[in-house]
Amino acid sequence: MFDFLRNLFCFTNLGECNNPQKAQTKKFKSKILVLFLTHKRLFDSIGGIESMGRLLLSKLMDYGIPFSLISKDFLPEITFVQPTNDSSQRSEKLLSRDLAFFLYTFKEIIISLLLVLPTIYAIKLARKRGFIPVILSFDSFGGLTGLLSAKITGAPFIVQTHGLYIRFIDAQTKNPITRIILLGIEKAVIRNATMILSVNDETLEYYKRYYNITKTKCLLIPTPIDVEHFAPISQLRNRVRKELGIDASSNVIGFVGRLSYEKNVEFLLLAFKKAVDTLSIPVNSILLVVGDGPLKMQLNHLSAELSISAQVVFTGFRRDVYRLMNSMDVLVLPSKAEGIPCVALEAMACGVPVILSNIRCHKELVNKAKCGLIFDLKHLEDLVRCLSIILNDYGLREKMSSNGRVYVVTNHSLDNVFKEYFQVFKDCIKIQYS
């Protein structure tokens, strides 16, 4: 049984679980061992949270810090199909989406409980080998696993939040039972964590106000971006466009992310259609949609219904996001809910100006970086206006491009952010065992 758990769930940067003899002879640079808990699939998704997770794992390896990754990457995927967004069937659509999300929630809770045993085993194994384990939960369901494991073992427990969770829930479901369950889990996890990390002020303010969390437990850490990987590479522009069948002279409007309800890609398609019909943007404009998700088929059908299929390119899941970003003239994120605009930061690092929806984290980013425009989610015409401004003003695009790159390099460099994480690990150990 334990051999099965070791091989399935406990993976470290140096093969500690799969090859114990090798691990015992390896000289680590740190006595801290990080148990990285997440319900995200880090290695087959382009989402912001997944990207952030991969970066942190790579830095743990670079710094010689042992870790165990306990995630769904090693489990079979189970999905619940969401219905079409046909507005003529609004009541049926809402009921079906609520049911699908309820089933998803139930599945994630079961997985959280199942992962407690391998997490406890990994903690005991780490202590046996002389390491000091620290639990880092990277999402709410991973937080449930971390909470139960920390209660049983007494290990320090850090929760990484990625935005205001209630906004994500609001964008997904209206079912009161699902909402009570999810908010109850979040409340228990946040209140019992040794330390809470957040990528924006809004989330920390919410926890302090509604969960009575003290300031000493909360810490703001910027979203890390690999500014060497995501960088302006001029020769990629025409090369990638040729690969995608896009003319070199076209104006490319990009979207990168999961094709799901809260990302609001339908709104972008409708705005693009209106911009084309009203000649608000150049006639050679192309919409490049990078990503996969439950709404992929519906969005393909919608582009056909709007008669813009010839001007919309769906790439599906891609690992070379930095290459695709270098082919774009502007990136648009029409999200209804967002915690970390990681994709926006990556685009800015590539020198691409951004057009973002008017949620708080987007507005804060654009106001600080002067890297793009904000549009009102309630008005389609406002997004059309922003597209027209940026695509018809080359000088403005160049200025925003430069501002965005400088801002990300200065404030979100991976090396600088990781130093803050390592200090948090040490501080949590002191707090837990003092």
C-alpha positions as CSV (number, residue, x, y, z in Angstrom):
1,M,0.0,0.0,0.0
2,F,2.7,2.5,1.0
3,D,4.8,1.6,-2.1
4,F,1.7,2.4,-4.2
5,L,1.3,5.8,-2.4
6,R,5.0,6.5,-2.8
7,N,5.0,5.9,-6.5
8,L,1.7,7.6,-7.3
9,F,1.7,10.7,-5.1
10,C,5.1,11.6,-3.8
11,F,7.3,13.1,-6.5
12,T,10.3,15.3,-5.6
13,N,12.8,17.2,-7.6
14,L,15.5,14.6,-7.0
15,G,13.4,11.4,-7.1
16,E,13.3,11.2,-3.3
17,C,10.2,9.0,-3.2
18,N,10.9,6.8,-6.2
19,N,14.6,6.2,-5.3
20,P,15.1,6.5,-1.6
21,Q,18.8,5.4,-1.7
22,K,19.7,8.1,-4.1
23,A,17.8,10.7,-2.0
24,Q,19.6,9.7,1.2
25,T,23.0,10.3,-0.5
26,K,22.0,13.6,-2.2
27,K,23.2,16.7,-0.4
28,F,20.3,19.2,-0.3
29,K,20.9,22.9,0.2
30,S,18.0,23.2,2.6
31,K,16.5,21.2,5.4
32,I,13.0,22.5,4.5
33,L,10.9,20.2,2.4
34,V,7.9,21.8,0.7
35,L,4.7,19.7,0.2
36,F,3.1,21.3,-2.8
37,L,-0.7,20.5,-2.8
38,T,-2.9,21.5,-5.7
39,H,-6.0,20.3,-7.6
40,K,-4.8,21.9,-10.7
41,R,-3.2,20.0,-13.5
42,L,0.1,21.8,-13.7
43,F,1.5,20.1,-16.7
44,D,-1.3,20.2,-19.3
45,S,-2.9,23.6,-18.8
46,I,-2.0,27.2,-19.7
47,G,-3.9,28.9,-16.9
48,G,-2.3,31.5,-14.7
49,I,-2.4,29.4,-11.5
50,E,-0.8,26.4,-13.3
51,S,1.9,28.6,-14.8
52,M,2.7,30.1,-11.4
53,G,2.9,26.6,-9.9
54,R,5.3,25.4,-12.6
55,L,7.5,28.4,-12.0
56,L,7.7,27.8,-8.2
57,L,8.5,24.1,-8.7
58,S,11.3,25.0,-11.1
59,K,12.8,27.4,-8.6
60,L,12.6,24.9,-5.8
61,M,14.7,22.7,-8.0
62,D,17.1,25.5,-8.9
63,Y,17.6,26.3,-5.2
64,G,18.1,22.7,-4.2
65,I,15.0,22.7,-2.0
66,P,13.4,19.2,-1.9
67,F,9.6,19.0,-2.5
68,S,6.8,16.6,-2.9
69,L,4.2,17.4,-5.5
70,I,0.8,16.0,-4.6
71,S,-1.7,16.9,-7.4
72,K,-4.2,15.6,-9.9
73,D,-1.6,15.4,-12.6
74,F,-1.3,11.7,-11.7
75,L,-5.0,11.0,-11.6
76,P,-7.5,10.4,-14.4
77,E,-9.5,13.4,-15.5
78,I,-13.3,13.4,-14.8
79,T,-15.3,16.2,-16.4
80,F,-18.9,17.3,-16.4
81,V,-20.1,18.7,-19.7
82,Q,-21.5,22.2,-19.5
83,P,-24.4,23.2,-21.8
84,T,-24.5,25.7,-24.6
85,N,-24.8,29.4,-23.8
86,D,-27.9,29.8,-25.9
87,S,-29.7,32.8,-24.4
88,S,-33.0,31.5,-25.6
89,Q,-32.7,28.6,-23.1
90,R,-31.5,30.7,-20.1
91,S,-33.3,28.9,-17.3
92,E,-32.3,25.4,-18.6
93,K,-28.7,26.7,-19.1
94,L,-28.4,28.0,-15.5
95,L,-29.9,24.8,-14.0
96,S,-27.5,22.6,-16.1
97,R,-24.4,24.6,-15.3
98,D,-25.3,24.7,-11.6
99,L,-25.7,20.9,-11.6
100,A,-22.4,20.4,-13.4
101,F,-20.6,22.7,-11.0
102,F,-22.2,20.9,-8.0
103,L,-20.9,17.5,-9.3
104,Y,-17.5,19.1,-9.9
105,T,-17.4,20.4,-6.3
106,F,-18.4,17.0,-4.9
107,K,-15.7,15.3,-7.0
108,E,-13.0,17.7,-5.8
109,I,-14.0,17.2,-2.1
110,I,-13.6,13.5,-2.5
111,I,-10.2,13.9,-4.1
112,S,-9.2,16.2,-1.3
113,L,-10.0,13.6,1.3
114,L,-8.3,10.8,-0.7
115,L,-5.1,12.9,-0.9
116,V,-4.8,13.4,2.9
117,L,-3.3,9.9,3.4
118,P,-0.4,10.3,0.9
119,T,0.2,13.8,2.3
120,I,0.5,12.5,5.9
121,Y,2.8,9.8,4.6
122,A,5.0,12.3,2.8
123,I,5.3,14.4,6.0
124,K,6.3,11.4,8.1
125,L,8.8,10.3,5.4
126,A,10.3,13.8,5.3
127,R,10.7,13.9,9.1
128,K,12.2,10.5,9.2
129,R,14.9,11.7,6.8
130,G,15.7,14.8,8.8
131,F,13.7,17.4,6.8
132,I,11.3,20.0,8.2
133,P,8.1,19.7,6.1
134,V,6.1,22.8,5.2
135,I,2.7,22.4,3.5
136,L,2.0,24.9,0.6
137,S,-1.6,24.6,-0.6
138,F,-2.1,26.2,-4.0
139,D,-5.9,26.3,-4.2
140,S,-9.0,25.9,-2.0
141,F,-9.4,22.1,-2.5
142,G,-5.7,21.6,-2.0
143,G,-6.2,23.8,1.1
144,L,-8.7,21.2,2.5
145,T,-6.2,18.5,2.1
146,G,-3.5,20.7,3.7
147,L,-5.8,21.7,6.6
148,L,-6.6,18.1,7.5
149,S,-3.0,16.9,7.1
150,A,-1.7,19.8,9.2
151,K,-4.2,19.1,12.0
152,I,-3.1,15.5,12.2
153,T,0.7,16.0,11.8
154,G,1.2,19.6,13.3
155,A,3.1,20.7,10.1
156,P,3.2,24.4,9.2
157,F,0.4,25.1,6.7
158,I,0.6,27.9,4.1
159,V,-2.3,28.8,1.9
160,Q,-1.6,30.5,-1.5
161,T,-4.7,32.4,-2.7
162,H,-5.2,33.7,-6.2
163,G,-7.9,36.2,-5.9
164,L,-11.3,36.6,-4.2
165,Y,-12.8,33.1,-4.2
166,I,-16.4,34.4,-3.8
167,R,-16.1,36.1,-7.2
168,F,-15.1,32.8,-8.8
169,I,-18.1,31.1,-7.2
170,D,-20.5,33.9,-8.3
171,A,-19.3,33.4,-11.9
172,Q,-19.8,29.7,-11.8
173,T,-23.0,29.0,-9.9
174,K,-26.1,30.3,-8.2
175,N,-26.8,27.1,-6.3
176,P,-27.0,28.0,-2.6
177,I,-25.9,24.6,-1.4
178,T,-22.8,24.6,-3.5
179,R,-22.0,28.2,-2.4
180,I,-22.4,27.3,1.3
181,I,-20.1,24.3,0.9
182,L,-17.3,26.1,-1.0
183,L,-17.4,29.2,1.2
184,G,-17.4,27.0,4.3
185,I,-14.3,25.2,3.1
186,E,-12.5,28.4,2.3
187,K,-13.4,29.9,5.8
188,A,-12.1,26.8,7.6
189,V,-8.9,26.7,5.5
190,I,-8.1,30.4,5.9
191,R,-8.8,30.6,9.6
192,N,-6.6,27.6,10.4
193,A,-3.6,28.4,8.1
194,T,-0.3,29.3,9.6
195,M,0.1,32.0,7.0
196,I,-1.9,33.3,4.0
197,L,-0.3,34.5,0.8
198,S,-2.1,36.6,-1.8
199,V,-1.3,38.2,-5.1
200,N,-3.6,41.2,-4.5
201,D,-4.8,43.5,-1.8
202,E,-8.5,42.9,-2.4
203,T,-8.3,39.3,-1.2
204,L,-6.4,40.1,2.0
205,E,-8.8,42.9,2.8
206,Y,-11.7,40.5,2.5
207,Y,-10.1,37.9,4.8
208,K,-9.3,40.5,7.4
209,R,-12.8,41.9,7.3
210,Y,-15.0,38.8,7.1
211,Y,-12.8,36.1,8.6
212,N,-11.2,38.2,11.3
213,I,-7.7,37.3,10.1
214,T,-4.8,39.3,11.7
215,K,-2.4,41.3,9.6
216,T,0.5,39.2,10.8
217,K,-0.9,36.1,9.1
218,C,-1.4,37.8,5.7
219,L,1.3,38.6,3.2
220,L,1.2,40.1,-0.3
221,I,3.5,38.4,-2.8
222,P,3.6,39.4,-6.4
223,T,2.8,36.9,-9.2
224,P,6.1,35.5,-10.5
225,I,6.9,35.8,-14.2
226,D,9.8,34.3,-16.0
227,V,10.9,37.5,-17.8
228,E,13.6,35.7,-19.7
229,H,11.2,33.2,-21.2
230,F,8.4,35.7,-21.8
231,A,10.2,38.4,-23.6
232,P,9.9,40.4,-26.9
233,I,11.3,38.3,-29.7
234,S,10.8,40.2,-33.0
235,Q,11.7,37.3,-35.3
236,L,8.8,35.2,-33.9
237,R,6.1,37.6,-35.1
238,N,6.0,36.6,-38.8
239,R,7.3,33.1,-38.2
240,V,4.4,32.2,-35.9
241,R,1.9,33.9,-38.1
242,K,3.0,31.9,-41.1
243,E,2.6,28.7,-39.0
244,L,-1.0,29.7,-38.1
245,G,-1.9,30.8,-41.7
246,I,-2.2,34.5,-40.6
247,D,-1.0,37.2,-43.0
248,A,2.1,39.1,-41.8
249,S,0.3,42.4,-42.2
250,S,-2.7,41.4,-40.2
251,N,-3.7,43.0,-36.9
252,V,-3.8,40.2,-34.4
253,I,-6.1,40.4,-31.3
254,G,-5.2,37.7,-28.9
255,F,-6.8,35.8,-26.0
256,V,-5.0,33.2,-23.9
257,G,-6.7,31.1,-21.2
258,R,-9.2,28.4,-20.3
259,L,-12.4,28.4,-22.5
260,S,-14.8,28.4,-19.6
261,Y,-17.7,30.5,-18.4
262,E,-15.9,32.9,-16.1
263,K,-13.4,33.8,-18.9
264,N,-16.2,35.3,-20.9
265,V,-14.8,34.6,-24.4
266,E,-18.3,34.8,-25.9
267,F,-18.3,38.5,-25.0
268,L,-15.0,38.9,-27.0
269,L,-16.4,37.2,-30.0
270,L,-19.5,39.4,-30.0
271,A,-17.3,42.5,-29.6
272,F,-15.0,41.4,-32.4
273,K,-18.0,40.8,-34.7
274,K,-19.3,44.3,-34.0
275,A,-15.9,45.9,-34.5
276,V,-15.6,44.2,-37.9
277,D,-19.1,45.2,-39.0
278,T,-18.7,48.8,-38.0
279,L,-15.2,49.1,-39.4
280,S,-13.9,50.2,-36.0
281,I,-10.8,48.1,-36.5
282,P,-8.7,47.5,-39.6
283,V,-10.3,45.1,-42.1
284,N,-7.4,42.7,-41.9
285,S,-7.8,42.0,-38.2
286,I,-7.7,38.5,-36.8
287,L,-8.8,37.1,-33.5
288,L,-6.4,34.5,-32.1
289,V,-7.9,32.3,-29.3
290,V,-5.3,30.2,-27.5
291,G,-6.6,27.6,-25.0
292,D,-9.0,24.7,-24.4
293,G,-11.9,24.1,-22.1
294,P,-15.5,23.0,-21.7
295,L,-16.9,25.8,-24.0
296,K,-14.6,25.1,-26.9
297,M,-17.3,23.6,-29.2
298,Q,-19.9,26.3,-28.3
299,L,-17.4,29.1,-29.1
300,N,-16.5,27.5,-32.4
301,H,-20.2,27.3,-33.2
302,L,-20.8,30.9,-32.2
303,S,-18.0,32.1,-34.4
304,A,-19.7,30.3,-37.3
305,E,-23.1,31.7,-36.5
306,L,-21.6,35.2,-36.4
307,S,-20.0,34.6,-39.8
308,I,-16.5,35.4,-38.5
309,S,-15.0,31.9,-38.7
310,A,-12.5,33.0,-41.4
311,Q,-11.2,35.7,-39.1
312,V,-11.0,33.6,-35.9
313,V,-8.2,31.1,-35.2
314,F,-8.7,28.6,-32.4
315,T,-5.3,27.0,-31.6
316,G,-6.4,24.7,-28.7
317,F,-4.0,23.9,-25.9
318,R,-0.5,25.1,-26.6
319,R,2.7,24.9,-24.6
320,D,4.5,27.6,-26.6
321,V,2.4,30.5,-25.3
322,Y,5.3,32.9,-25.4
323,R,5.7,32.4,-29.1
324,L,2.0,33.0,-29.8
325,M,2.1,36.1,-27.6
326,N,4.9,37.5,-29.7
327,S,2.6,37.3,-32.8
328,M,-0.1,39.4,-31.2
329,D,-0.7,43.2,-31.5
330,V,-2.9,43.3,-28.4
331,L,-4.2,40.8,-25.7
332,V,-7.8,41.0,-24.5
333,L,-9.0,39.4,-21.2
334,P,-12.8,39.9,-20.8
335,S,-12.9,37.8,-17.6
336,K,-15.8,38.1,-15.2
337,A,-13.6,36.9,-12.3
338,E,-9.9,36.9,-12.0
339,G,-7.4,36.6,-9.2
340,I,-4.0,36.9,-10.8
341,P,-3.9,38.4,-14.3
342,C,-0.9,36.1,-14.9
343,V,-1.6,35.9,-18.7
344,A,-1.8,39.7,-18.8
345,L,1.6,39.9,-17.0
346,E,3.1,37.4,-19.4
347,A,1.8,39.3,-22.4
348,M,3.2,42.6,-21.0
349,A,6.6,40.8,-20.5
350,C,6.5,40.0,-24.2
351,G,5.8,43.7,-25.0
352,V,2.1,43.2,-25.9
353,P,-0.3,45.9,-24.7
354,V,-3.5,44.7,-23.0
355,I,-7.2,45.4,-22.9
356,L,-8.8,44.1,-19.7
357,S,-12.2,44.0,-18.1
358,N,-13.1,46.4,-15.3
359,I,-12.6,44.0,-12.4
360,R,-10.5,45.3,-9.5
361,C,-7.2,43.4,-10.1
362,H,-7.2,44.4,-13.8
363,K,-7.8,48.1,-13.0
364,E,-5.0,48.1,-10.4
365,L,-2.6,46.6,-12.9
366,V,-3.4,49.0,-15.8
367,N,-3.3,52.0,-13.5
368,K,0.1,51.0,-12.1
369,A,1.8,49.9,-15.3
370,K,0.2,52.2,-17.9
371,C,0.2,49.2,-20.2
372,G,-3.3,49.2,-21.8
373,L,-7.0,50.0,-21.5
374,I,-9.9,49.0,-19.3
375,F,-13.4,48.4,-20.7
376,D,-16.8,48.0,-19.0
377,L,-18.1,44.5,-18.9
378,K,-21.7,45.8,-19.1
379,H,-21.2,47.5,-22.5
380,L,-20.0,45.7,-25.6
381,E,-19.4,49.0,-27.3
382,D,-16.7,49.9,-24.7
383,L,-14.6,46.9,-25.7
384,V,-15.1,47.8,-29.4
385,R,-13.9,51.4,-28.6
386,C,-10.8,50.1,-26.8
387,L,-9.9,47.8,-29.7
388,S,-10.3,50.7,-32.1
389,I,-8.1,53.0,-30.1
390,I,-5.2,50.5,-29.8
391,L,-5.3,49.0,-33.2
392,N,-5.5,52.4,-35.0
393,D,-2.7,54.1,-33.0
394,Y,0.7,52.4,-33.5
395,G,2.5,55.0,-31.4
396,L,0.2,54.3,-28.4
397,R,0.8,50.6,-28.8
398,E,4.6,51.1,-28.7
399,K,4.4,53.2,-25.6
400,M,2.2,50.7,-23.8
401,S,4.4,47.9,-24.9
402,S,7.5,49.5,-23.4
403,N,5.7,50.4,-20.1
404,G,4.4,46.9,-19.7
405,R,7.7,45.2,-20.1
406,V,9.5,47.5,-17.7
407,Y,6.8,47.1,-15.1
408,V,6.9,43.3,-15.1
409,V,10.7,43.1,-15.0
410,T,10.8,45.5,-12.1
411,N,8.0,44.1,-10.0
412,H,7.4,40.4,-11.0
413,S,10.9,39.0,-11.6
414,L,10.8,35.3,-10.7
415,D,14.1,35.3,-8.8
416,N,13.0,38.2,-6.6
417,V,9.6,36.7,-5.9
418,F,11.0,33.3,-5.0
419,K,13.2,34.8,-2.3
420,E,10.1,36.1,-0.6
421,Y,8.6,32.6,-0.7
422,F,11.7,31.0,0.8
423,Q,11.6,33.6,3.6
424,V,7.9,32.7,4.2
425,F,8.8,29.0,4.6
426,K,11.3,29.9,7.3
427,D,9.0,32.3,9.1
428,C,6.2,29.7,9.1
429,I,8.5,27.1,10.7
430,K,9.4,29.6,13.5
431,I,5.7,30.5,14.1
432,Q,4.6,26.8,14.1
433,Y,7.2,25.5,16.5
434,S,7.8,28.6,18.7
